[in-house]
Amino acid sequence: MFENGEYSKPWVVLWAATALAFGYLAAVFAGRFRGWARGASLPPAPRAAPGRVARIWLAEVLVQRQLLQLSGLRWCAHVCIFWGFAALTLLSAAHVGLLLLEYLTLDGGLAAWFLRGAGRGVVKAWGNGFGVVLLAGLLLALSRRIVQRATPTGESKESDLASVVLLLALTLSGFLLEGLRHALPAVVPATAEVLSRWLSVLWLLHGLGGVALVARFAHGPLLHALSAPLVIALNARSEHARRDLSWPDLQKHRAP
């Protein structure tokens, strides 16, 4: 029963909570976007080459060029968190998408190959690899907070710190789940039965923690992670023409 490290997973509970969290996030984000749209209208932006506009978006969102110019250590932590979280989110979305396509018999066998067959190794390598990247970024961010002096903007820092701690708990619980799953086939059946029940509980808590993180995106600094790429994409043309927002001379502001 446990030879492949499988255990019961309450998907229905998690999917219901996830739907509520994403619905709430979408409602809040739509309200914020309508508020931004009602702002003062700007004059039409000058024409700019699409390739150059795309480079602005790639440099600021994917590479986070401005942050690199400000502080190499801060950039390293931020990029590890960004790419680790984005890759794991993509993995979760692909998992759900494959299950849905399999239910509709439209997956062409991909779901069975990736989720239960030879392709499962690719999925696990992706998850574990980017989990390590995310963990490294979180530990680096926390270490920077420990060694740095307290700032006057303590309230926003506390809110951001709570998000980092939540992400760290999710990352560690994910590695714990993976380790226990590998240990499951090696224990005696009676112990495996008990361990599988605890794995189900831990899996649900891990999933609900992710749901809480999604809901937290609606408020505080985490909303910036969703809004910044959109704002950069909308403003890239005019910023390229002005060369004052996306391409500033930040060398004089660089951290030592």
BALOBA-1460 file (C-alpha; in Angstrom, 3 decimals):
// residues 256
<rec num="1" residu="m" x="0.000" y="0.000" z="0.000"/>
<rec num="2" residu="f" x="2.829" y="2.383" z="0.877"/>
<rec num="3" residu="e" x="5.517" y="0.980" z="-1.413"/>
<rec num="4" residu="n" x="5.560" y="4.114" z="-3.564"/>
<rec num="5" residu="g" x="5.373" y="6.488" z="-0.624"/>
<rec num="6" residu="e" x="1.754" y="7.374" z="-1.378"/>
<rec num="7" residu="y" x="-0.719" y="8.490" z="1.275"/>
<rec num="8" residu="s" x="-4.209" y="9.965" z="1.401"/>
<rec num="9" residu="k" x="-4.475" y="13.628" z="0.407"/>
<rec num="10" residu="p" x="-7.689" y="15.603" z="1.126"/>
<rec num="11" residu="w" x="-7.731" y="17.367" z="-2.232"/>
<rec num="12" residu="v" x="-11.367" y="18.459" z="-1.973"/>
<rec num="13" residu="v" x="-10.731" y="20.476" z="1.192"/>
<rec num="14" residu="l" x="-7.613" y="22.071" z="-0.266"/>
<rec num="15" residu="w" x="-9.232" y="22.909" z="-3.600"/>
<rec num="16" residu="a" x="-12.225" y="24.513" z="-1.873"/>
<rec num="17" residu="a" x="-9.950" y="26.658" z="0.298"/>
<rec num="18" residu="t" x="-7.785" y="27.531" z="-2.713"/>
<rec num="19" residu="a" x="-10.800" y="28.615" z="-4.763"/>
<rec num="20" residu="l" x="-11.962" y="30.902" z="-1.946"/>
<rec num="21" residu="a" x="-8.477" y="32.393" z="-1.511"/>
<rec num="22" residu="f" x="-7.983" y="33.076" z="-5.225"/>
<rec num="23" residu="g" x="-11.490" y="34.479" z="-5.502"/>
<rec num="24" residu="y" x="-10.762" y="36.866" z="-2.656"/>
<rec num="25" residu="l" x="-7.402" y="37.807" z="-4.172"/>
<rec num="26" residu="a" x="-8.986" y="38.432" z="-7.584"/>
<rec num="27" residu="a" x="-11.683" y="40.645" z="-6.055"/>
<rec num="28" residu="v" x="-9.149" y="42.719" z="-4.110"/>
<rec num="29" residu="f" x="-6.788" y="43.002" z="-7.070"/>
<rec num="30" residu="a" x="-9.620" y="44.019" z="-9.418"/>
<rec num="31" residu="g" x="-10.663" y="46.728" z="-6.967"/>
<rec num="32" residu="r" x="-7.106" y="48.019" z="-6.723"/>
<rec num="33" residu="f" x="-6.731" y="48.017" z="-10.503"/>
<rec num="34" residu="r" x="-9.964" y="49.997" z="-10.946"/>
<rec num="35" residu="g" x="-8.608" y="52.495" z="-8.462"/>
<rec num="36" residu="w" x="-5.387" y="52.845" z="-10.435"/>
<rec num="37" residu="a" x="-7.356" y="53.216" z="-13.679"/>
<rec num="38" residu="r" x="-9.312" y="56.155" z="-12.219"/>
<rec num="39" residu="g" x="-6.083" y="58.080" z="-11.647"/>
<rec num="40" residu="a" x="-5.042" y="61.082" z="-13.647"/>
<rec num="41" residu="s" x="-4.622" y="60.242" z="-17.311"/>
<rec num="42" residu="l" x="-1.172" y="60.677" z="-18.782"/>
<rec num="43" residu="p" x="-0.401" y="62.043" z="-22.248"/>
<rec num="44" residu="p" x="0.150" y="59.420" z="-24.929"/>
<rec num="45" residu="a" x="3.563" y="57.846" z="-24.650"/>
<rec num="46" residu="p" x="6.012" y="58.363" z="-27.502"/>
<rec num="47" residu="r" x="6.524" y="55.466" z="-29.872"/>
<rec num="48" residu="a" x="9.205" y="52.995" z="-28.815"/>
<rec num="49" residu="a" x="10.591" y="49.826" z="-30.319"/>
<rec num="50" residu="p" x="8.738" y="46.778" z="-28.888"/>
<rec num="51" residu="g" x="12.045" y="44.949" z="-28.453"/>
<rec num="52" residu="r" x="13.439" y="47.686" z="-26.236"/>
<rec num="53" residu="v" x="10.211" y="47.844" z="-24.206"/>
<rec num="54" residu="a" x="10.393" y="44.066" z="-23.747"/>
<rec num="55" residu="r" x="13.988" y="44.389" z="-22.560"/>
<rec num="56" residu="i" x="12.887" y="46.887" z="-19.906"/>
<rec num="57" residu="w" x="10.271" y="44.452" z="-18.626"/>
<rec num="58" residu="l" x="12.676" y="41.506" z="-18.642"/>
<rec num="59" residu="a" x="15.449" y="43.502" z="-16.956"/>
<rec num="60" residu="e" x="13.225" y="44.936" z="-14.232"/>
<rec num="61" residu="v" x="10.998" y="41.922" z="-13.512"/>
<rec num="62" residu="l" x="13.025" y="38.798" z="-14.269"/>
<rec num="63" residu="v" x="16.551" y="40.082" z="-13.690"/>
<rec num="64" residu="q" x="15.595" y="42.912" z="-11.266"/>
<rec num="65" residu="r" x="18.378" y="45.115" z="-12.572"/>
<rec num="66" residu="q" x="17.713" y="48.133" z="-10.376"/>
<rec num="67" residu="l" x="17.931" y="46.049" z="-7.216"/>
<rec num="68" residu="l" x="21.242" y="44.596" z="-8.388"/>
<rec num="69" residu="q" x="22.634" y="48.106" z="-8.784"/>
<rec num="70" residu="l" x="21.475" y="49.054" z="-5.291"/>
<rec num="71" residu="s" x="22.781" y="46.018" z="-3.375"/>
<rec num="72" residu="g" x="24.236" y="42.748" z="-4.599"/>
<rec num="73" residu="l" x="23.362" y="40.841" z="-1.412"/>
<rec num="74" residu="r" x="19.798" y="42.099" z="-1.335"/>
<rec num="75" residu="w" x="19.456" y="41.278" z="-5.044"/>
<rec num="76" residu="c" x="20.665" y="37.726" z="-4.480"/>
<rec num="77" residu="a" x="18.099" y="37.124" z="-1.707"/>
<rec num="78" residu="h" x="15.298" y="38.740" z="-3.684"/>
<rec num="79" residu="v" x="16.036" y="36.862" z="-6.918"/>
<rec num="80" residu="c" x="16.276" y="33.505" z="-5.126"/>
<rec num="81" residu="i" x="12.921" y="34.114" z="-3.449"/>
<rec num="82" residu="f" x="11.323" y="35.390" z="-6.655"/>
<rec num="83" residu="w" x="12.514" y="32.564" z="-8.903"/>
<rec num="84" residu="g" x="12.060" y="29.853" z="-6.274"/>
<rec num="85" residu="f" x="8.525" y="30.933" z="-5.450"/>
<rec num="86" residu="a" x="7.582" y="31.500" z="-9.097"/>
<rec num="87" residu="a" x="8.901" y="28.079" z="-10.160"/>
<rec num="88" residu="l" x="7.127" y="26.258" z="-7.317"/>
<rec num="89" residu="t" x="3.904" y="28.129" z="-8.058"/>
<rec num="90" residu="l" x="4.214" y="27.114" z="-11.706"/>
<rec num="91" residu="l" x="4.763" y="23.508" z="-10.617"/>
<rec num="92" residu="s" x="1.625" y="23.541" z="-8.457"/>
<rec num="93" residu="a" x="-0.416" y="25.122" z="-11.258"/>
<rec num="94" residu="a" x="0.875" y="22.526" z="-13.746"/>
<rec num="95" residu="h" x="-0.036" y="19.737" z="-11.314"/>
<rec num="96" residu="v" x="-3.599" y="20.985" z="-10.984"/>
<rec num="97" residu="g" x="-3.823" y="21.565" z="-14.732"/>
<rec num="98" residu="l" x="-2.661" y="18.023" z="-15.515"/>
<rec num="99" residu="l" x="-5.186" y="16.563" z="-13.075"/>
<rec num="100" residu="l" x="-7.943" y="18.595" z="-14.692"/>
<rec num="101" residu="l" x="-6.908" y="17.560" z="-18.207"/>
<rec num="102" residu="e" x="-6.717" y="13.937" z="-17.073"/>
<rec num="103" residu="y" x="-10.229" y="14.176" z="-15.641"/>
<rec num="104" residu="l" x="-11.428" y="15.541" z="-18.992"/>
<rec num="105" residu="t" x="-9.396" y="12.861" z="-20.843"/>
<rec num="106" residu="l" x="-7.528" y="15.573" z="-22.746"/>
<rec num="107" residu="d" x="-4.036" y="15.056" z="-21.311"/>
<rec num="108" residu="g" x="-2.866" y="12.478" z="-23.847"/>
<rec num="109" residu="g" x="-1.201" y="10.425" z="-21.116"/>
<rec num="110" residu="l" x="0.942" y="13.316" z="-19.825"/>
<rec num="111" residu="a" x="-0.663" y="13.304" z="-16.379"/>
<rec num="112" residu="a" x="0.090" y="9.628" z="-15.820"/>
<rec num="113" residu="w" x="3.671" y="10.071" z="-17.098"/>
<rec num="114" residu="f" x="4.496" y="13.173" z="-15.049"/>
<rec num="115" residu="l" x="2.556" y="12.402" z="-11.873"/>
<rec num="116" residu="r" x="2.859" y="8.624" z="-11.583"/>
<rec num="117" residu="g" x="5.334" y="7.430" z="-14.202"/>
<rec num="118" residu="a" x="8.895" y="8.038" z="-15.317"/>
<rec num="119" residu="g" x="8.362" y="11.803" z="-15.558"/>
<rec num="120" residu="r" x="7.748" y="12.025" z="-11.840"/>
<rec num="121" residu="g" x="11.508" y="12.276" z="-11.323"/>
<rec num="122" residu="v" x="11.513" y="15.475" z="-13.372"/>
<rec num="123" residu="v" x="8.710" y="16.901" z="-11.230"/>
<rec num="124" residu="k" x="10.520" y="16.001" z="-7.998"/>
<rec num="125" residu="a" x="13.845" y="17.382" z="-9.249"/>
<rec num="126" residu="w" x="12.137" y="20.646" z="-10.244"/>
<rec num="127" residu="g" x="10.364" y="20.951" z="-6.882"/>
<rec num="128" residu="n" x="13.383" y="20.044" z="-4.763"/>
<rec num="129" residu="g" x="15.787" y="22.164" z="-6.784"/>
<rec num="130" residu="f" x="13.743" y="25.339" z="-6.700"/>
<rec num="131" residu="g" x="12.805" y="24.579" z="-3.094"/>
<rec num="132" residu="v" x="16.507" y="24.817" z="-2.236"/>
<rec num="133" residu="v" x="16.748" y="28.086" z="-4.200"/>
<rec num="134" residu="l" x="13.778" y="29.512" z="-2.285"/>
<rec num="135" residu="l" x="15.167" y="28.314" z="1.047"/>
<rec num="136" residu="a" x="18.531" y="29.945" z="0.321"/>
<rec num="137" residu="g" x="16.849" y="33.254" z="-0.502"/>
<rec num="138" residu="l" x="14.689" y="33.173" z="2.630"/>
<rec num="139" residu="l" x="17.611" y="32.352" z="4.920"/>
<rec num="140" residu="l" x="19.669" y="35.112" z="3.314"/>
<rec num="141" residu="a" x="16.822" y="37.605" z="3.750"/>
<rec num="142" residu="l" x="16.360" y="36.642" z="7.407"/>
<rec num="143" residu="s" x="20.090" y="36.853" z="8.088"/>
<rec num="144" residu="r" x="20.177" y="40.362" z="6.618"/>
<rec num="145" residu="r" x="17.369" y="41.403" z="8.949"/>
<rec num="146" residu="i" x="19.180" y="39.989" z="11.966"/>
<rec num="147" residu="v" x="22.431" y="41.842" z="11.318"/>
<rec num="148" residu="q" x="20.887" y="45.119" z="10.175"/>
<rec num="149" residu="r" x="19.793" y="47.828" z="12.556"/>
<rec num="150" residu="a" x="16.110" y="48.465" z="13.218"/>
<rec num="151" residu="t" x="14.530" y="51.004" z="10.863"/>
<rec num="152" residu="p" x="11.925" y="53.694" z="11.653"/>
<rec num="153" residu="t" x="9.458" y="51.961" z="9.304"/>
<rec num="154" residu="g" x="9.066" y="49.058" z="11.657"/>
<rec num="155" residu="e" x="5.423" y="48.353" z="10.843"/>
<rec num="156" residu="s" x="6.008" y="47.555" z="7.164"/>
<rec num="157" residu="k" x="9.117" y="45.588" z="8.029"/>
<rec num="158" residu="e" x="7.176" y="43.444" z="10.485"/>
<rec num="159" residu="s" x="4.521" y="42.751" z="7.864"/>
<rec num="160" residu="d" x="7.173" y="41.753" z="5.360"/>
<rec num="161" residu="l" x="8.974" y="39.654" z="7.984"/>
<rec num="162" residu="a" x="5.769" y="37.727" z="8.658"/>
<rec num="163" residu="s" x="5.546" y="36.844" z="4.973"/>
<rec num="164" residu="v" x="9.154" y="35.658" z="4.919"/>
<rec num="165" residu="v" x="8.567" y="33.503" z="8.009"/>
<rec num="166" residu="l" x="5.409" y="32.016" z="6.460"/>
<rec num="167" residu="l" x="7.287" y="31.213" z="3.255"/>
<rec num="168" residu="l" x="10.093" y="29.645" z="5.296"/>
<rec num="169" residu="a" x="7.611" y="27.469" z="7.203"/>
<rec num="170" residu="l" x="6.036" y="26.340" z="3.922"/>
<rec num="171" residu="t" x="9.433" y="25.532" z="2.422"/>
<rec num="172" residu="l" x="10.605" y="23.537" z="5.446"/>
<rec num="173" residu="s" x="7.313" y="21.669" z="5.740"/>
<rec num="174" residu="g" x="7.554" y="20.806" z="2.046"/>
<rec num="175" residu="f" x="10.991" y="19.253" z="2.545"/>
<rec num="176" residu="l" x="9.689" y="17.452" z="5.658"/>
<rec num="177" residu="l" x="6.812" y="16.005" z="3.650"/>
<rec num="178" residu="e" x="9.165" y="14.819" z="0.923"/>
<rec num="179" residu="g" x="11.524" y="13.204" z="3.444"/>
<rec num="180" residu="l" x="8.715" y="11.409" z="5.271"/>
<rec num="181" residu="r" x="7.258" y="10.246" z="1.968"/>
<rec num="182" residu="h" x="10.576" y="8.589" z="1.104"/>
<rec num="183" residu="a" x="10.712" y="7.003" z="4.566"/>
<rec num="184" residu="l" x="7.187" y="5.600" z="4.330"/>
<rec num="185" residu="p" x="7.949" y="2.440" z="2.300"/>
<rec num="186" residu="a" x="10.860" y="1.505" z="4.602"/>
<rec num="187" residu="v" x="8.887" y="1.247" z="7.863"/>
<rec num="188" residu="v" x="6.798" y="-1.684" z="9.038"/>
<rec num="189" residu="p" x="3.113" y="-1.698" z="7.979"/>
<rec num="190" residu="a" x="1.745" y="-0.773" z="11.412"/>
<rec num="191" residu="t" x="4.066" y="2.218" z="11.679"/>
<rec num="192" residu="a" x="3.427" y="3.142" z="8.052"/>
<rec num="193" residu="e" x="-0.301" y="3.305" z="8.743"/>
<rec num="194" residu="v" x="0.197" y="5.801" z="11.566"/>
<rec num="195" residu="l" x="2.821" y="7.751" z="9.602"/>
<rec num="196" residu="s" x="0.543" y="8.015" z="6.582"/>
<rec num="197" residu="r" x="-2.198" y="9.591" z="8.702"/>
<rec num="198" residu="w" x="0.250" y="12.161" z="10.043"/>
<rec num="199" residu="l" x="1.470" y="12.786" z="6.511"/>
<rec num="200" residu="s" x="-2.095" y="13.517" z="5.414"/>
<rec num="201" residu="v" x="-2.479" y="16.040" z="8.228"/>
<rec num="202" residu="l" x="0.889" y="17.659" z="7.510"/>
<rec num="203" residu="w" x="0.089" y="17.775" z="3.790"/>
<rec num="204" residu="l" x="-3.195" y="19.567" z="4.510"/>
<rec num="205" residu="l" x="-1.511" y="22.044" z="6.875"/>
<rec num="206" residu="h" x="1.169" y="22.683" z="4.245"/>
<rec num="207" residu="g" x="-1.508" y="23.276" z="1.611"/>
<rec num="208" residu="l" x="-3.575" y="25.551" z="3.852"/>
<rec num="209" residu="g" x="-0.416" y="27.503" z="4.635"/>
<rec num="210" residu="g" x="-0.040" y="28.098" z="0.911"/>
<rec num="211" residu="v" x="-3.676" y="29.188" z="0.760"/>
<rec num="212" residu="a" x="-3.016" y="31.646" z="3.607"/>
<rec num="213" residu="l" x="-0.089" y="33.031" z="1.650"/>
<rec num="214" residu="v" x="-2.333" y="33.537" z="-1.391"/>
<rec num="215" residu="a" x="-4.860" y="35.425" z="0.755"/>
<rec num="216" residu="r" x="-2.016" y="37.474" z="2.242"/>
<rec num="217" residu="f" x="-1.075" y="38.630" z="-1.246"/>
<rec num="218" residu="a" x="-4.190" y="40.806" z="-1.147"/>
<rec num="219" residu="h" x="-2.683" y="43.053" z="1.529"/>
<rec num="220" residu="g" x="0.664" y="44.435" z="2.496"/>
<rec num="221" residu="p" x="4.006" y="44.196" z="0.689"/>
<rec num="222" residu="l" x="3.175" y="40.919" z="-1.077"/>
<rec num="223" residu="l" x="0.705" y="42.722" z="-3.343"/>
<rec num="224" residu="h" x="3.732" y="44.446" z="-4.849"/>
<rec num="225" residu="a" x="4.902" y="41.086" z="-6.234"/>
<rec num="226" residu="l" x="1.749" y="40.928" z="-8.364"/>
<rec num="227" residu="s" x="1.287" y="44.597" z="-9.169"/>
<rec num="228" residu="a" x="4.894" y="45.497" z="-10.021"/>
<rec num="229" residu="p" x="5.166" y="43.390" z="-13.213"/>
<rec num="230" residu="l" x="1.820" y="44.760" z="-14.410"/>
<rec num="231" residu="v" x="2.771" y="48.360" z="-13.682"/>
<rec num="232" residu="i" x="6.159" y="47.905" z="-15.356"/>
<rec num="233" residu="a" x="4.492" y="46.396" z="-18.418"/>
<rec num="234" residu="l" x="1.998" y="49.275" z="-18.644"/>
<rec num="235" residu="n" x="4.625" y="51.974" z="-18.132"/>
<rec num="236" residu="a" x="7.516" y="50.461" z="-20.079"/>
<rec num="237" residu="r" x="6.944" y="52.467" z="-23.266"/>
<rec num="238" residu="s" x="6.800" y="55.898" z="-21.632"/>
<rec num="239" residu="e" x="9.605" y="55.050" z="-19.214"/>
<rec num="240" residu="h" x="11.814" y="53.988" z="-22.096"/>
<rec num="241" residu="a" x="11.164" y="57.248" z="-23.911"/>
<rec num="242" residu="r" x="11.823" y="59.378" z="-20.817"/>
<rec num="243" residu="r" x="14.722" y="57.207" z="-19.617"/>
<rec num="244" residu="d" x="14.099" y="58.489" z="-16.087"/>
<rec num="245" residu="l" x="12.360" y="55.638" z="-14.256"/>
<rec num="246" residu="s" x="13.522" y="52.345" z="-15.670"/>
<rec num="247" residu="w" x="17.011" y="53.459" z="-16.603"/>
<rec num="248" residu="p" x="18.207" y="55.743" z="-13.779"/>
<rec num="249" residu="d" x="21.822" y="56.225" z="-12.762"/>
<rec num="250" residu="l" x="21.775" y="54.292" z="-9.529"/>
<rec num="251" residu="q" x="25.498" y="53.914" z="-9.009"/>
<rec num="252" residu="k" x="25.585" y="56.770" z="-6.520"/>
<rec num="253" residu="h" x="22.890" y="55.038" z="-4.445"/>
<rec num="254" residu="r" x="24.588" y="51.632" z="-4.461"/>
<rec num="255" residu="a" x="25.005" y="50.003" z="-1.050"/>
<rec num="256" residu="p" x="28.609" y="49.563" z="0.045"/>
